Amino acid sequence: MAKFMLAYHGGGKPETPEEGEKIMAKWISWLTGLGDAAADPGNPVGMSKTVSADGVADNGGSNPLSGYTILEADSIEAACDMAKGCPILDGGKGTVEIAPIVEM
């Protein structure tokens, strides 16, 4: 079984603690529903820095990362199918980028 990184972009912070609880419940439900396929359920991430030959920028890059999950799946298509239920897609405020993890 191959591993895939799901990189979350976008989304937003909840406006109230109650909204935060509802969003967290959706994430927990989705991740629990993935079962053993969620090899590492991941975490949200803070603002990143971009390091280039020109120095370090505090802008988070052109499409800032907001979190990640590591999945195990038979194919990238299967991983994409699993990602379709991700709560970050609710309301069109976020996206999920999926990439195979290349074992070295």
Biotite code that builds the C-alpha atoms (Angstrom):
import biotite.structure as struc

atoms = struc.array([
    struc.Atom([0.000, 0.000, 0.000], chain_id="A", res_id=1, res_name="MET", atom_name="CA", element="C"),
    struc.Atom([1.368, 3.402, -0.975], chain_id="A", res_id=2, res_name="ALA", atom_name="CA", element="C"),
    struc.Atom([1.452, 6.509, 1.227], chain_id="A", res_id=3, res_name="LYS", atom_name="CA", element="C"),
    struc.Atom([0.146, 9.892, 0.134], chain_id="A", res_id=4, res_name="PHE", atom_name="CA", element="C"),
    struc.Atom([0.473, 13.318, 1.693], chain_id="A", res_id=5, res_name="MET", atom_name="CA", element="C"),
    struc.Atom([-2.657, 15.425, 1.790], chain_id="A", res_id=6, res_name="LEU", atom_name="CA", element="C"),
    struc.Atom([-1.648, 19.075, 2.023], chain_id="A", res_id=7, res_name="ALA", atom_name="CA", element="C"),
    struc.Atom([-4.437, 21.414, 3.030], chain_id="A", res_id=8, res_name="TYR", atom_name="CA", element="C"),
    struc.Atom([-4.561, 24.948, 1.678], chain_id="A", res_id=9, res_name="HIS", atom_name="CA", element="C"),
    struc.Atom([-6.971, 27.655, 2.768], chain_id="A", res_id=10, res_name="GLY", atom_name="CA", element="C"),
    struc.Atom([-9.825, 27.181, 5.147], chain_id="A", res_id=11, res_name="GLY", atom_name="CA", element="C"),
    struc.Atom([-10.238, 29.643, 7.950], chain_id="A", res_id=12, res_name="GLY", atom_name="CA", element="C"),
    struc.Atom([-10.346, 30.121, 11.676], chain_id="A", res_id=13, res_name="LYS", atom_name="CA", element="C"),
    struc.Atom([-13.710, 29.625, 13.360], chain_id="A", res_id=14, res_name="PRO", atom_name="CA", element="C"),
    struc.Atom([-15.394, 32.811, 14.513], chain_id="A", res_id=15, res_name="GLU", atom_name="CA", element="C"),
    struc.Atom([-16.696, 31.340, 17.770], chain_id="A", res_id=16, res_name="THR", atom_name="CA", element="C"),
    struc.Atom([-15.726, 28.482, 20.088], chain_id="A", res_id=17, res_name="PRO", atom_name="CA", element="C"),
    struc.Atom([-18.995, 26.740, 19.181], chain_id="A", res_id=18, res_name="GLU", atom_name="CA", element="C"),
    struc.Atom([-18.177, 26.931, 15.471], chain_id="A", res_id=19, res_name="GLU", atom_name="CA", element="C"),
    struc.Atom([-14.707, 25.566, 16.268], chain_id="A", res_id=20, res_name="GLY", atom_name="CA", element="C"),
    struc.Atom([-16.240, 22.584, 18.074], chain_id="A", res_id=21, res_name="GLU", atom_name="CA", element="C"),
    struc.Atom([-18.515, 21.839, 15.101], chain_id="A", res_id=22, res_name="LYS", atom_name="CA", element="C"),
    struc.Atom([-15.609, 22.030, 12.653], chain_id="A", res_id=23, res_name="ILE", atom_name="CA", element="C"),
    struc.Atom([-13.423, 19.814, 14.851], chain_id="A", res_id=24, res_name="MET", atom_name="CA", element="C"),
    struc.Atom([-16.239, 17.261, 15.109], chain_id="A", res_id=25, res_name="ALA", atom_name="CA", element="C"),
    struc.Atom([-16.419, 17.119, 11.294], chain_id="A", res_id=26, res_name="LYS", atom_name="CA", element="C"),
    struc.Atom([-12.652, 16.557, 11.056], chain_id="A", res_id=27, res_name="TRP", atom_name="CA", element="C"),
    struc.Atom([-12.707, 13.832, 13.709], chain_id="A", res_id=28, res_name="ILE", atom_name="CA", element="C"),
    struc.Atom([-15.650, 12.124, 12.011], chain_id="A", res_id=29, res_name="SER", atom_name="CA", element="C"),
    struc.Atom([-13.939, 12.213, 8.601], chain_id="A", res_id=30, res_name="TRP", atom_name="CA", element="C"),
    struc.Atom([-10.580, 10.987, 9.917], chain_id="A", res_id=31, res_name="LEU", atom_name="CA", element="C"),
    struc.Atom([-12.214, 8.259, 12.006], chain_id="A", res_id=32, res_name="THR", atom_name="CA", element="C"),
    struc.Atom([-14.167, 7.156, 8.932], chain_id="A", res_id=33, res_name="GLY", atom_name="CA", element="C"),
    struc.Atom([-10.890, 6.681, 7.049], chain_id="A", res_id=34, res_name="LEU", atom_name="CA", element="C"),
    struc.Atom([-9.908, 4.004, 9.578], chain_id="A", res_id=35, res_name="GLY", atom_name="CA", element="C"),
    struc.Atom([-6.410, 2.578, 9.186], chain_id="A", res_id=36, res_name="ASP", atom_name="CA", element="C"),
    struc.Atom([-5.968, 4.508, 5.921], chain_id="A", res_id=37, res_name="ALA", atom_name="CA", element="C"),
    struc.Atom([-5.188, 7.576, 8.045], chain_id="A", res_id=38, res_name="ALA", atom_name="CA", element="C"),
    struc.Atom([-1.602, 6.538, 8.791], chain_id="A", res_id=39, res_name="ALA", atom_name="CA", element="C"),
    struc.Atom([-0.940, 9.950, 10.380], chain_id="A", res_id=40, res_name="ASP", atom_name="CA", element="C"),
    struc.Atom([-4.023, 12.120, 10.897], chain_id="A", res_id=41, res_name="PRO", atom_name="CA", element="C"),
    struc.Atom([-1.726, 15.150, 10.848], chain_id="A", res_id=42, res_name="GLY", atom_name="CA", element="C"),
    struc.Atom([-2.244, 18.598, 12.272], chain_id="A", res_id=43, res_name="ASN", atom_name="CA", element="C"),
    struc.Atom([-2.922, 22.171, 11.276], chain_id="A", res_id=44, res_name="PRO", atom_name="CA", element="C"),
    struc.Atom([0.196, 24.267, 10.754], chain_id="A", res_id=45, res_name="VAL", atom_name="CA", element="C"),
    struc.Atom([1.095, 27.889, 11.415], chain_id="A", res_id=46, res_name="GLY", atom_name="CA", element="C"),
    struc.Atom([2.340, 30.475, 8.960], chain_id="A", res_id=47, res_name="MET", atom_name="CA", element="C"),
    struc.Atom([5.411, 29.241, 7.146], chain_id="A", res_id=48, res_name="SER", atom_name="CA", element="C"),
    struc.Atom([8.539, 31.017, 5.979], chain_id="A", res_id=49, res_name="LYS", atom_name="CA", element="C"),
    struc.Atom([9.814, 30.672, 2.421], chain_id="A", res_id=50, res_name="THR", atom_name="CA", element="C"),
    struc.Atom([13.546, 30.189, 2.010], chain_id="A", res_id=51, res_name="VAL", atom_name="CA", element="C"),
    struc.Atom([15.056, 30.982, -1.388], chain_id="A", res_id=52, res_name="SER", atom_name="CA", element="C"),
    struc.Atom([18.419, 32.036, -2.784], chain_id="A", res_id=53, res_name="ALA", atom_name="CA", element="C"),
    struc.Atom([17.264, 35.627, -2.169], chain_id="A", res_id=54, res_name="ASP", atom_name="CA", element="C"),
    struc.Atom([16.692, 35.104, 1.556], chain_id="A", res_id=55, res_name="GLY", atom_name="CA", element="C"),
    struc.Atom([13.771, 34.311, 3.846], chain_id="A", res_id=56, res_name="VAL", atom_name="CA", element="C"),
    struc.Atom([10.248, 35.638, 3.334], chain_id="A", res_id=57, res_name="ALA", atom_name="CA", element="C"),
    struc.Atom([7.543, 35.605, 6.010], chain_id="A", res_id=58, res_name="ASP", atom_name="CA", element="C"),
    struc.Atom([4.684, 35.408, 3.516], chain_id="A", res_id=59, res_name="ASN", atom_name="CA", element="C"),
    struc.Atom([3.750, 31.724, 3.671], chain_id="A", res_id=60, res_name="GLY", atom_name="CA", element="C"),
    struc.Atom([4.462, 31.259, -0.026], chain_id="A", res_id=61, res_name="GLY", atom_name="CA", element="C"),
    struc.Atom([2.124, 31.588, -2.965], chain_id="A", res_id=62, res_name="SER", atom_name="CA", element="C"),
    struc.Atom([-0.383, 29.031, -1.596], chain_id="A", res_id=63, res_name="ASN", atom_name="CA", element="C"),
    struc.Atom([0.130, 28.748, 2.183], chain_id="A", res_id=64, res_name="PRO", atom_name="CA", element="C"),
    struc.Atom([-0.142, 25.328, 3.759], chain_id="A", res_id=65, res_name="LEU", atom_name="CA", element="C"),
    struc.Atom([-2.756, 25.077, 6.515], chain_id="A", res_id=66, res_name="SER", atom_name="CA", element="C"),
    struc.Atom([-2.282, 21.426, 7.542], chain_id="A", res_id=67, res_name="GLY", atom_name="CA", element="C"),
    struc.Atom([-1.532, 17.875, 6.453], chain_id="A", res_id=68, res_name="TYR", atom_name="CA", element="C"),
    struc.Atom([-2.539, 14.207, 6.736], chain_id="A", res_id=69, res_name="THR", atom_name="CA", element="C"),
    struc.Atom([-0.714, 11.058, 5.606], chain_id="A", res_id=70, res_name="ILE", atom_name="CA", element="C"),
    struc.Atom([-2.944, 8.413, 3.993], chain_id="A", res_id=71, res_name="LEU", atom_name="CA", element="C"),
    struc.Atom([-2.312, 4.857, 2.873], chain_id="A", res_id=72, res_name="GLU", atom_name="CA", element="C"),
    struc.Atom([-4.156, 3.916, -0.308], chain_id="A", res_id=73, res_name="ALA", atom_name="CA", element="C"),
    struc.Atom([-3.894, 1.576, -3.276], chain_id="A", res_id=74, res_name="ASP", atom_name="CA", element="C"),
    struc.Atom([-3.554, 4.461, -5.740], chain_id="A", res_id=75, res_name="SER", atom_name="CA", element="C"),
    struc.Atom([-3.570, 8.236, -5.993], chain_id="A", res_id=76, res_name="ILE", atom_name="CA", element="C"),
    struc.Atom([-7.101, 7.963, -7.392], chain_id="A", res_id=77, res_name="GLU", atom_name="CA", element="C"),
    struc.Atom([-8.186, 6.119, -4.227], chain_id="A", res_id=78, res_name="ALA", atom_name="CA", element="C"),
    struc.Atom([-6.510, 8.810, -2.103], chain_id="A", res_id=79, res_name="ALA", atom_name="CA", element="C"),
    struc.Atom([-8.367, 11.487, -4.103], chain_id="A", res_id=80, res_name="CYS", atom_name="CA", element="C"),
    struc.Atom([-11.661, 9.689, -3.467], chain_id="A", res_id=81, res_name="ASP", atom_name="CA", element="C"),
    struc.Atom([-10.930, 9.672, 0.279], chain_id="A", res_id=82, res_name="MET", atom_name="CA", element="C"),
    struc.Atom([-10.029, 13.369, 0.186], chain_id="A", res_id=83, res_name="ALA", atom_name="CA", element="C"),
    struc.Atom([-13.377, 14.308, -1.367], chain_id="A", res_id=84, res_name="LYS", atom_name="CA", element="C"),
    struc.Atom([-14.960, 14.033, 2.095], chain_id="A", res_id=85, res_name="GLY", atom_name="CA", element="C"),
    struc.Atom([-12.443, 16.361, 3.750], chain_id="A", res_id=86, res_name="CYS", atom_name="CA", element="C"),
    struc.Atom([-14.104, 19.132, 5.793], chain_id="A", res_id=87, res_name="PRO", atom_name="CA", element="C"),
    struc.Atom([-11.747, 21.797, 4.408], chain_id="A", res_id=88, res_name="ILE", atom_name="CA", element="C"),
    struc.Atom([-13.718, 21.543, 1.151], chain_id="A", res_id=89, res_name="LEU", atom_name="CA", element="C"),
    struc.Atom([-16.953, 22.624, 2.882], chain_id="A", res_id=90, res_name="ASP", atom_name="CA", element="C"),
    struc.Atom([-18.042, 25.989, 1.557], chain_id="A", res_id=91, res_name="GLY", atom_name="CA", element="C"),
    struc.Atom([-15.315, 26.135, -1.085], chain_id="A", res_id=92, res_name="GLY", atom_name="CA", element="C"),
    struc.Atom([-12.846, 27.864, 1.275], chain_id="A", res_id=93, res_name="LYS", atom_name="CA", element="C"),
    struc.Atom([-10.028, 25.347, 0.970], chain_id="A", res_id=94, res_name="GLY", atom_name="CA", element="C"),
    struc.Atom([-8.367, 22.726, -1.191], chain_id="A", res_id=95, res_name="THR", atom_name="CA", element="C"),
    struc.Atom([-6.541, 19.441, -0.733], chain_id="A", res_id=96, res_name="VAL", atom_name="CA", element="C"),
    struc.Atom([-3.344, 18.767, -2.658], chain_id="A", res_id=97, res_name="GLU", atom_name="CA", element="C"),
    struc.Atom([-2.387, 15.071, -2.859], chain_id="A", res_id=98, res_name="ILE", atom_name="CA", element="C"),
    struc.Atom([1.085, 13.771, -3.599], chain_id="A", res_id=99, res_name="ALA", atom_name="CA", element="C"),
    struc.Atom([2.583, 10.284, -3.420], chain_id="A", res_id=100, res_name="PRO", atom_name="CA", element="C"),
    struc.Atom([5.296, 9.872, -0.819], chain_id="A", res_id=101, res_name="ILE", atom_name="CA", element="C"),
    struc.Atom([8.318, 8.395, -2.580], chain_id="A", res_id=102, res_name="VAL", atom_name="CA", element="C"),
    struc.Atom([10.110, 5.878, -0.360], chain_id="A", res_id=103, res_name="GLU", atom_name="CA", element="C"),
    struc.Atom([13.886, 6.137, -0.671], chain_id="A", res_id=104, res_name="MET", atom_name="CA", element="C"),
])
